[in-house]
Amino acid sequence: MQIFEYNGSAVVAMVGKNCFAIASDRRLGVQLQTIATDFQRISKIHDHLFIGLSGLATDVQTLYQRLVFRHKLYQLREERDMKPETFASLVSAILYEKRFGPYLCQPVIAGLGDDNKPFICTMDSIGAKELAKDFVVSGTASESLYGACEAMFKPDMEAEELFETISQALLSSVDRDCLSGWGGHVYVVTPDEIKEKILKGRMD
Amino acid sequence: MKLDTSGFETSMPVIGFGSNSEMLDGVSSVPSFDLPRTTDFDGFQKKSVEMVKPAKGTTTLAFIFKEGVMVAADSRASMGGYISSQSVKKIIEINPYMLGTMAGGAADCQFWHRNLGIKCRLHELANKRRISVSGASKLLANMLYSYRGMGLSVGTMIAGWDETGPGLYYVDNEGGRLKGDRFSVGSGSPYAYGVLDSGYKFDMSIEEASELARRSIYHATFRDGASGGVASVYHVGPQGWTKLSGDDVGELHYHYYPVAPATAEHVMEEAA
């Protein structure tokens, strides 16, 4: 199996009305064997910026640690949080630095920018940004996720409805993938609060 | 001084690749094969077998106990990472008193089990008595041996009840045939063996045995990515086989390990 499918992953982010949701599966595997069912793929950079990383688990953890470090430096120098668009450019630059020995992960970035306008984007493993207005996906279940999101997405959903939609899209897609699933982890972020929920999914 | 190398020469003529030696016709002491003209012969052979052979992504198990044979399997079909179906029948009913399990290529298993069913029926008609489990498994093993190396992928267990009592045989595409009390086949078999071997006793009732079989399949579906769907359990007794249960493993998980309601850690209390 290829290296991107070694650990298995599924990450999706969706845009709503002045809010966004980002969700991932919870499986950590070694090819077909499941090792853990509580692996963290989505991490908070600051209250209005989240990054979900799919792909090789060791690179997911290392890249996250490097990005947190860079953001903390930025906070010390600029005395404010990074805007999502700026952060996306930072991630893209860090990934391209390793063009000939890349980090084997595909990030999904989701945040609230100026005027609480939601921002989502995804990248390939060498930093090619793909901005979208509706949803972005990545991971071994990405093809199923594209199909599910395309069918279920509506623009300008409120937080509650967005949570339902992203959860259903994630669970139905990972049920068609041997390498991801075993539960789900969803964050729904509005300008005032962050709601974190664990999904009960099929554990097979 | 020149070394005497006459001892290295053999009297057997060397057969070149792909050539047909008239000298040896009728006297061939060494079998000759037409070989492909490639630089990497072993690599080519491996790739051509791999191309046809799908991986045995499944979990099936069977064991003999006091009341007969218990047979269980999952129901997931996977193509690499993609789940193509969650509802495949992996326990094949050869005849009313014999079951076969499917692991490996679905088409291969379905075809050869049906073929075996035909041969068993012909045996019954010719000899006016049912074929034994030993005989049926031997028929299948011999059929598969003749196709050895051609890329068939079959890892099956033949379970049944005949005049000598319960019978269980493992037969695979290499032509191997093993008689035994407990078998598990497929990518999820290590996990199933763990649960099956630690819980097995010969003197179990039918309920205990079916619960053991169901639990073993459930644990295999949890750990193995290529197993999942529905855990089917069949029992083969002196009157033939019966299907005992078919439980969705997604629901079985929460049945065995219910989610404890999260306790509120910080309770908001009224200021005194």
Boltz contact constraints between the chains, C-beta under 6 A:
constraints:
  - contact:
      token1: [A, 5]
      token2: [B, 81]
      max_distance: 6.0
  - contact:
      token1: [A, 32]
      token2: [B, 187]
      max_distance: 6.0
  - contact:
      token1: [A, 32]
      token2: [B, 224]
      max_distance: 6.0
  - contact:
      token1: [A, 32]
      token2: [B, 225]
      max_distance: 6.0
  - contact:
      token1: [A, 32]
      token2: [B, 226]
      max_distance: 6.0
  - contact:
      token1: [A, 34]
      token2: [B, 223]
      max_distance: 6.0
  - contact:
      token1: [A, 140]
      token2: [B, 81]
      max_distance: 6.0
  - contact:
      token1: [A, 176]
      token2: [B, 83]
      max_distance: 6.0
  - contact:
      token1: [A, 178]
      token2: [B, 78]
      max_distance: 6.0
  - contact:
      token1: [A, 178]
      token2: [B, 81]
      max_distance: 6.0
  - contact:
      token1: [A, 178]
      token2: [B, 83]
      max_distance: 6.0
  - contact:
      token1: [A, 178]
      token2: [B, 225]
      max_distance: 6.0
  - contact:
      token1: [A, 178]
      token2: [B, 226]
      max_distance: 6.0
  - contact:
      token1: [A, 179]
      token2: [B, 81]
      max_distance: 6.0
  - contact:
      token1: [A, 179]
      token2: [B, 225]
      max_distance: 6.0
  - contact:
      token1: [A, 202]
      token2: [B, 250]
      max_distance: 6.0
  - contact:
      token1: [A, 203]
      token2: [B, 222]
      max_distance: 6.0
  - contact:
      token1: [A, 203]
      token2: [B, 253]
      max_distance: 6.0
  - contact:
      token1: [A, 204]
      token2: [B, 221]
      max_distance: 6.0
  - contact:
      token1: [A, 204]
      token2: [B, 228]
      max_distance: 6.0
  - contact:
      token1: [A, 204]
      token2: [B, 249]
      max_distance: 6.0
